[in-house]
Amino acid sequence: MRVVIAEDSVLLREGLARLLADGGIETVAAVSDGPALVAAVHEHEPDLAIVDVRMPPSHTDEGVRAALEVRAARPEFPILVLSQYVEERYAGDLIGKAVGYLLKERVADVAEFLATVRQVAAGGTVIDPEVVMQLLGRRRRGPLDTLSPREREVLALMAEGRSNTAIAARLVVSEGAVEKHISGIFAKLALGPAPEDHRRVLAVLTYLGR
């Protein structure tokens, strides 16, 4: 796997590259601002970009804007966003297929971080649980209010990027029970026949208040 890192902190940038290398993942470019990220993705055509939300010159949303620019040109390109804090105003614009959103503190769990990198690069969606909770806290009443407490638990775990097997293990139920709950979620959210992955992403987006 080949990765581009966009992070203005030299220490974190080099640390990420070292963690990735130890996991057998090659960093083909490590840059410090948005325009350099866009150029690096165009030049190297990596499998994934790891992007900080806040980068020079204003340290507000340069990373987000660069990530969205990359996705506009390459809609399926995998991006893993790292943020020091939960950036609610940006998270909704970034969440979708082949996107991860993690707080930087999660990098300390190396095994989980590398698993997230691989999952996002493979087209998965991984959202930090803290991001999920904060976005959920500001949603308005809507279709989600029709879900049962168990269906809410299942959908919350789906939003964290967990598979049916992982959800079953977490809730100590069978995979068949998880599949039944997911079917109920799809029905209550009016997500009709479509590829399973597509409906799964749409359900998560609804959960996060898009």
TORTI-730619 format. One record per residue (C-alpha): residue number from 1; residue in one letter; x, y, z. Coordinates in nm, 2 decimals, m for minus. Each point is the difference from the previous one (the first is absolute). Example, Ala and Ser with C-alpha at 12.3 -4.5 7.8 and 13.67 -1.06 7.14 Angstrom:
// TORTI-730619
<node num="1" residu="A" c1="1.23" c2="m0.45" c3="0.78"/>
<node num="2" residu="S" c1="0.14" c2="0.34" c3="m0.07"/>
//
This chain:
// TORTI-730619
<node num="1" residu="M" c1="0.00" c2="0.00" c3="0.00"/>
<node num="2" residu="R" c1="0.12" c2="0.35" c3="m0.09"/>
<node num="3" residu="V" c1="m0.10" c2="0.30" c3="0.21"/>
<node num="4" residu="V" c1="0.03" c2="0.38" c3="m0.01"/>
<node num="5" residu="I" c1="0.01" c2="0.19" c3="0.34"/>
<node num="6" residu="A" c1="m0.11" c2="0.36" c3="0.03"/>
<node num="7" residu="E" c1="0.08" c2="0.13" c3="0.35"/>
<node num="8" residu="D" c1="0.18" c2="0.33" c3="0.09"/>
<node num="9" residu="S" c1="0.16" c2="m0.13" c3="0.32"/>
<node num="10" residu="V" c1="0.33" c2="m0.14" c3="m0.10"/>
<node num="11" residu="L" c1="0.01" c2="m0.23" c3="0.31"/>
<node num="12" residu="L" c1="m0.34" c2="m0.15" c3="m0.07"/>
<node num="13" residu="R" c1="0.06" c2="m0.03" c3="m0.37"/>
<node num="14" residu="E" c1="0.32" c2="m0.19" c3="0.05"/>
<node num="15" residu="G" c1="m0.16" c2="m0.21" c3="0.28"/>
<node num="16" residu="L" c1="m0.29" c2="m0.10" c3="m0.23"/>
<node num="17" residu="A" c1="0.24" c2="m0.10" c3="m0.27"/>
<node num="18" residu="R" c1="0.20" c2="m0.21" c3="0.24"/>
<node num="19" residu="L" c1="m0.31" c2="m0.18" c3="0.13"/>
<node num="20" residu="L" c1="m0.12" c2="m0.07" c3="m0.35"/>
<node num="21" residu="A" c1="0.35" c2="m0.13" c3="m0.10"/>
<node num="22" residu="D" c1="0.00" c2="m0.23" c3="0.30"/>
<node num="23" residu="G" c1="m0.34" c2="m0.13" c3="m0.13"/>
<node num="24" residu="G" c1="0.13" c2="m0.06" c3="m0.35"/>
<node num="25" residu="I" c1="m0.16" c2="0.31" c3="m0.15"/>
<node num="26" residu="E" c1="0.21" c2="0.23" c3="m0.22"/>
<node num="27" residu="T" c1="m0.03" c2="0.38" c3="0.04"/>
<node num="28" residu="V" c1="0.07" c2="0.14" c3="m0.35"/>
<node num="29" residu="A" c1="m0.04" c2="0.37" c3="0.10"/>
<node num="30" residu="A" c1="m0.02" c2="0.19" c3="0.33"/>
<node num="31" residu="V" c1="m0.12" c2="0.36" c3="m0.05"/>
<node num="32" residu="S" c1="m0.09" c2="0.29" c3="0.23"/>
<node num="33" residu="D" c1="m0.29" c2="0.19" c3="m0.18"/>
<node num="34" residu="G" c1="m0.31" c2="m0.05" c3="m0.21"/>
<node num="35" residu="P" c1="0.14" c2="0.09" c3="m0.35"/>
<node num="36" residu="A" c1="0.29" c2="m0.23" c3="0.05"/>
<node num="37" residu="L" c1="m0.24" c2="m0.28" c3="0.09"/>
<node num="38" residu="V" c1="m0.20" c2="0.04" c3="m0.32"/>
<node num="39" residu="A" c1="0.32" c2="0.01" c3="m0.20"/>
<node num="40" residu="A" c1="0.14" c2="m0.31" c3="0.17"/>
<node num="41" residu="V" c1="m0.32" c2="m0.20" c3="m0.06"/>
<node num="42" residu="H" c1="0.01" c2="0.10" c3="m0.36"/>
<node num="43" residu="E" c1="0.37" c2="m0.09" c3="m0.04"/>
<node num="44" residu="H" c1="0.02" c2="m0.32" c3="0.20"/>
<node num="45" residu="E" c1="m0.35" c2="m0.14" c3="m0.03"/>
<node num="46" residu="P" c1="0.01" c2="m0.17" c3="0.34"/>
<node num="47" residu="D" c1="m0.24" c2="m0.24" c3="0.15"/>
<node num="48" residu="L" c1="m0.10" c2="0.23" c3="0.29"/>
<node num="49" residu="A" c1="0.06" c2="0.36" c3="0.13"/>
<node num="50" residu="I" c1="0.03" c2="0.07" c3="0.37"/>
<node num="51" residu="V" c1="m0.10" c2="0.36" c3="0.06"/>
<node num="52" residu="D" c1="0.00" c2="0.24" c3="0.29"/>
<node num="53" residu="V" c1="m0.31" c2="0.23" c3="0.02"/>
<node num="54" residu="R" c1="0.20" c2="0.31" c3="0.09"/>
<node num="55" residu="M" c1="0.30" c2="0.10" c3="m0.20"/>
<node num="56" residu="P" c1="0.18" c2="0.32" c3="m0.11"/>
<node num="57" residu="P" c1="m0.04" c2="0.29" c3="m0.06"/>
<node num="58" residu="S" c1="m0.30" c2="0.06" c3="0.22"/>
<node num="59" residu="H" c1="m0.02" c2="m0.33" c3="0.19"/>
<node num="60" residu="T" c1="m0.38" c2="m0.02" c3="m0.04"/>
<node num="61" residu="D" c1="m0.13" c2="m0.22" c3="m0.28"/>
<node num="62" residu="E" c1="0.27" c2="m0.02" c3="m0.26"/>
<node num="63" residu="G" c1="0.04" c2="m0.38" c3="0.04"/>
<node num="64" residu="V" c1="m0.38" c2="m0.05" c3="m0.04"/>
<node num="65" residu="R" c1="m0.01" c2="0.22" c3="m0.31"/>
<node num="66" residu="A" c1="0.29" c2="m0.18" c3="m0.16"/>
<node num="67" residu="A" c1="m0.16" c2="m0.34" c3="0.08"/>
<node num="68" residu="L" c1="m0.32" c2="0.11" c3="m0.16"/>
<node num="69" residu="E" c1="0.19" c2="0.12" c3="m0.30"/>
<node num="70" residu="V" c1="0.16" c2="m0.34" c3="m0.04"/>
<node num="71" residu="R" c1="m0.33" c2="m0.17" c3="0.04"/>
<node num="72" residu="A" c1="m0.16" c2="0.22" c3="m0.26"/>
<node num="73" residu="A" c1="0.25" c2="m0.11" c3="m0.25"/>
<node num="74" residu="R" c1="0.01" c2="m0.36" c3="0.12"/>
<node num="75" residu="P" c1="m0.33" c2="m0.08" c3="0.17"/>
<node num="76" residu="E" c1="0.10" c2="m0.35" c3="0.12"/>
<node num="77" residu="F" c1="0.35" c2="0.10" c3="0.12"/>
<node num="78" residu="P" c1="0.05" c2="m0.12" c3="0.36"/>
<node num="79" residu="I" c1="0.07" c2="0.27" c3="0.26"/>
<node num="80" residu="L" c1="0.07" c2="m0.03" c3="0.37"/>
<node num="81" residu="V" c1="m0.05" c2="0.32" c3="0.19"/>
<node num="82" residu="L" c1="0.18" c2="0.07" c3="0.33"/>
<node num="83" residu="S" c1="m0.11" c2="0.27" c3="0.23"/>
<node num="84" residu="Q" c1="0.11" c2="0.13" c3="0.35"/>
<node num="85" residu="Y" c1="m0.37" c2="0.06" c3="0.09"/>
<node num="86" residu="V" c1="m0.34" c2="m0.09" c3="m0.13"/>
<node num="87" residu="E" c1="m0.06" c2="0.24" c3="m0.29"/>
<node num="88" residu="E" c1="m0.38" c2="m0.03" c3="m0.03"/>
<node num="89" residu="R" c1="m0.04" c2="0.26" c3="m0.27"/>
<node num="90" residu="Y" c1="0.24" c2="m0.20" c3="m0.23"/>
<node num="91" residu="A" c1="m0.08" c2="m0.36" c3="0.08"/>
<node num="92" residu="G" c1="m0.32" c2="m0.01" c3="m0.19"/>
<node num="93" residu="D" c1="0.16" c2="0.12" c3="m0.32"/>
<node num="94" residu="L" c1="0.27" c2="m0.28" c3="0.02"/>
<node num="95" residu="I" c1="m0.20" c2="m0.30" c3="0.11"/>
<node num="96" residu="G" c1="m0.07" c2="m0.25" c3="m0.27"/>
<node num="97" residu="K" c1="0.14" c2="m0.31" c3="m0.17"/>
<node num="98" residu="A" c1="0.38" c2="m0.05" c3="0.03"/>
<node num="99" residu="V" c1="0.03" c2="0.27" c3="0.26"/>
<node num="100" residu="G" c1="0.13" c2="m0.02" c3="0.36"/>
<node num="101" residu="Y" c1="m0.02" c2="0.27" c3="0.27"/>
<node num="102" residu="L" c1="0.21" c2="m0.06" c3="0.31"/>
<node num="103" residu="L" c1="0.11" c2="0.21" c3="0.29"/>
<node num="104" residu="K" c1="0.38" c2="0.02" c3="0.01"/>
<node num="105" residu="E" c1="0.01" c2="m0.16" c3="0.35"/>
<node num="106" residu="R" c1="m0.12" c2="m0.33" c3="m0.17"/>
<node num="107" residu="V" c1="0.34" c2="m0.03" c3="m0.18"/>
<node num="108" residu="A" c1="0.15" c2="m0.11" c3="0.34"/>
<node num="109" residu="D" c1="m0.18" c2="m0.33" c3="m0.05"/>
<node num="110" residu="V" c1="0.23" c2="m0.11" c3="m0.28"/>
<node num="111" residu="A" c1="m0.17" c2="m0.32" c3="m0.09"/>
<node num="112" residu="E" c1="m0.34" c2="0.17" c3="m0.02"/>
<node num="113" residu="F" c1="0.14" c2="0.29" c3="m0.20"/>
<node num="114" residu="L" c1="0.16" c2="m0.23" c3="m0.26"/>
<node num="115" residu="A" c1="m0.32" c2="m0.20" c3="m0.02"/>
<node num="116" residu="T" c1="m0.19" c2="0.32" c3="m0.07"/>
<node num="117" residu="V" c1="0.24" c2="0.10" c3="m0.27"/>
<node num="118" residu="R" c1="m0.04" c2="m0.33" c3="m0.17"/>
<node num="119" residu="Q" c1="m0.38" c2="0.00" c3="0.04"/>
<node num="120" residu="V" c1="m0.04" c2="0.35" c3="m0.15"/>
<node num="121" residu="A" c1="0.25" c2="m0.08" c3="m0.28"/>
<node num="122" residu="A" c1="m0.22" c2="m0.30" c3="m0.09"/>
<node num="123" residu="G" c1="m0.31" c2="0.23" c3="m0.03"/>
<node num="124" residu="G" c1="m0.13" c2="m0.02" c3="0.35"/>
<node num="125" residu="T" c1="m0.14" c2="0.28" c3="0.22"/>
<node num="126" residu="V" c1="0.14" c2="0.04" c3="0.35"/>
<node num="127" residu="I" c1="m0.12" c2="0.28" c3="0.23"/>
<node num="128" residu="D" c1="0.14" c2="0.07" c3="0.34"/>
<node num="129" residu="P" c1="m0.25" c2="m0.09" c3="0.27"/>
<node num="130" residu="E" c1="0.04" c2="0.35" c3="0.16"/>
<node num="131" residu="V" c1="m0.09" c2="0.16" c3="m0.34"/>
<node num="132" residu="V" c1="m0.30" c2="m0.23" c3="m0.02"/>
<node num="133" residu="M" c1="m0.13" c2="0.10" c3="0.34"/>
<node num="134" residu="Q" c1="0.04" c2="0.38" c3="m0.05"/>
<node num="135" residu="L" c1="m0.17" c2="m0.01" c3="m0.34"/>
<node num="136" residu="L" c1="m0.28" c2="m0.21" c3="0.14"/>
<node num="137" residu="G" c1="m0.05" c2="0.25" c3="0.29"/>
<node num="138" residu="R" c1="m0.09" c2="0.28" c3="m0.24"/>
<node num="139" residu="R" c1="m0.23" c2="m0.19" c3="m0.23"/>
<node num="140" residu="R" c1="m0.37" c2="0.09" c3="m0.02"/>
<node num="141" residu="R" c1="m0.30" c2="m0.24" c3="0.02"/>
<node num="142" residu="G" c1="m0.05" c2="m0.20" c3="m0.31"/>
<node num="143" residu="P" c1="0.00" c2="m0.35" c3="m0.14"/>
<node num="144" residu="L" c1="0.26" c2="m0.11" c3="0.26"/>
<node num="145" residu="D" c1="m0.26" c2="0.04" c3="0.27"/>
<node num="146" residu="T" c1="m0.19" c2="m0.30" c3="m0.13"/>
<node num="147" residu="L" c1="0.29" c2="m0.23" c3="0.07"/>
<node num="148" residu="S" c1="0.00" c2="m0.23" c3="0.30"/>
<node num="149" residu="P" c1="0.27" c2="0.03" c3="0.27"/>
<node num="150" residu="R" c1="0.18" c2="m0.31" c3="m0.14"/>
<node num="151" residu="E" c1="m0.02" c2="0.13" c3="m0.36"/>
<node num="152" residu="R" c1="0.16" c2="0.32" c3="0.12"/>
<node num="153" residu="E" c1="0.28" c2="m0.20" c3="0.16"/>
<node num="154" residu="V" c1="0.05" c2="m0.19" c3="m0.32"/>
<node num="155" residu="L" c1="0.00" c2="0.32" c3="m0.21"/>
<node num="156" residu="A" c1="0.24" c2="0.17" c3="0.24"/>
<node num="157" residu="L" c1="0.25" c2="m0.29" c3="m0.05"/>
<node num="158" residu="M" c1="m0.06" c2="0.02" c3="m0.38"/>
<node num="159" residu="A" c1="0.10" c2="0.37" c3="0.02"/>
<node num="160" residu="E" c1="0.32" c2="m0.10" c3="0.16"/>
<node num="161" residu="G" c1="0.08" c2="m0.22" c3="m0.30"/>
<node num="162" residu="R" c1="m0.06" c2="m0.34" c3="0.16"/>
<node num="163" residu="S" c1="m0.09" c2="m0.30" c3="m0.19"/>
<node num="164" residu="N" c1="m0.30" c2="m0.22" c3="0.07"/>
<node num="165" residu="T" c1="0.23" c2="m0.25" c3="0.17"/>
<node num="166" residu="A" c1="0.15" c2="0.26" c3="0.22"/>
<node num="167" residu="I" c1="m0.34" c2="0.15" c3="0.09"/>
<node num="168" residu="A" c1="m0.12" c2="m0.35" c3="0.10"/>
<node num="169" residu="A" c1="0.30" c2="m0.05" c3="0.22"/>
<node num="170" residu="R" c1="m0.04" c2="0.34" c3="0.17"/>
<node num="171" residu="L" c1="m0.37" c2="m0.05" c3="0.07"/>
<node num="172" residu="V" c1="0.04" c2="m0.37" c3="0.08"/>
<node num="173" residu="V" c1="m0.26" c2="m0.11" c3="m0.26"/>
<node num="174" residu="S" c1="0.00" c2="m0.21" c3="m0.31"/>
<node num="175" residu="E" c1="0.09" c2="0.14" c3="m0.34"/>
<node num="176" residu="G" c1="m0.35" c2="m0.10" c3="m0.11"/>
<node num="177" residu="A" c1="m0.14" c2="0.23" c3="0.27"/>
<node num="178" residu="V" c1="0.22" c2="0.28" c3="m0.12"/>
<node num="179" residu="E" c1="m0.11" c2="m0.05" c3="m0.36"/>
<node num="180" residu="K" c1="m0.37" c2="0.01" c3="0.12"/>
<node num="181" residu="H" c1="0.06" c2="0.33" c3="0.18"/>
<node num="182" residu="I" c1="0.18" c2="0.15" c3="m0.30"/>
<node num="183" residu="S" c1="m0.29" c2="m0.10" c3="m0.23"/>
<node num="184" residu="G" c1="m0.24" c2="0.17" c3="0.25"/>
<node num="185" residu="I" c1="0.22" c2="0.31" c3="m0.01"/>
<node num="186" residu="F" c1="m0.01" c2="0.01" c3="m0.38"/>
<node num="187" residu="A" c1="m0.37" c2="m0.04" c3="0.00"/>
<node num="188" residu="K" c1="m0.07" c2="0.28" c3="0.26"/>
<node num="189" residu="L" c1="0.24" c2="0.24" c3="m0.17"/>
<node num="190" residu="A" c1="m0.18" c2="m0.07" c3="m0.33"/>
<node num="191" residu="L" c1="0.32" c2="m0.13" c3="m0.17"/>
<node num="192" residu="G" c1="m0.14" c2="m0.22" c3="m0.27"/>
<node num="193" residu="P" c1="0.17" c2="m0.28" c3="m0.21"/>
<node num="194" residu="A" c1="0.35" c2="0.10" c3="m0.08"/>
<node num="195" residu="P" c1="0.35" c2="m0.15" c3="0.05"/>
<node num="196" residu="E" c1="0.06" c2="m0.08" c3="0.37"/>
<node num="197" residu="D" c1="0.31" c2="0.22" c3="0.02"/>
<node num="198" residu="H" c1="m0.19" c2="0.30" c3="m0.15"/>
<node num="199" residu="R" c1="m0.29" c2="m0.03" c3="0.24"/>
<node num="200" residu="R" c1="0.24" c2="m0.05" c3="0.29"/>
<node num="201" residu="V" c1="0.17" c2="0.33" c3="m0.08"/>
<node num="202" residu="L" c1="m0.33" c2="0.18" c3="m0.04"/>
<node num="203" residu="A" c1="m0.12" c2="m0.13" c3="0.34"/>
<node num="204" residu="V" c1="0.31" c2="0.13" c3="0.16"/>
<node num="205" residu="L" c1="m0.03" c2="0.34" c3="m0.16"/>
<node num="206" residu="T" c1="m0.36" c2="0.03" c3="0.12"/>
<node num="207" residu="Y" c1="0.12" c2="m0.10" c3="0.35"/>
<node num="208" residu="L" c1="0.26" c2="0.28" c3="m0.01"/>
<node num="209" residu="G" c1="m0.25" c2="0.26" c3="m0.09"/>
<node num="210" residu="R" c1="0.08" c2="0.06" c3="m0.37"/>
//
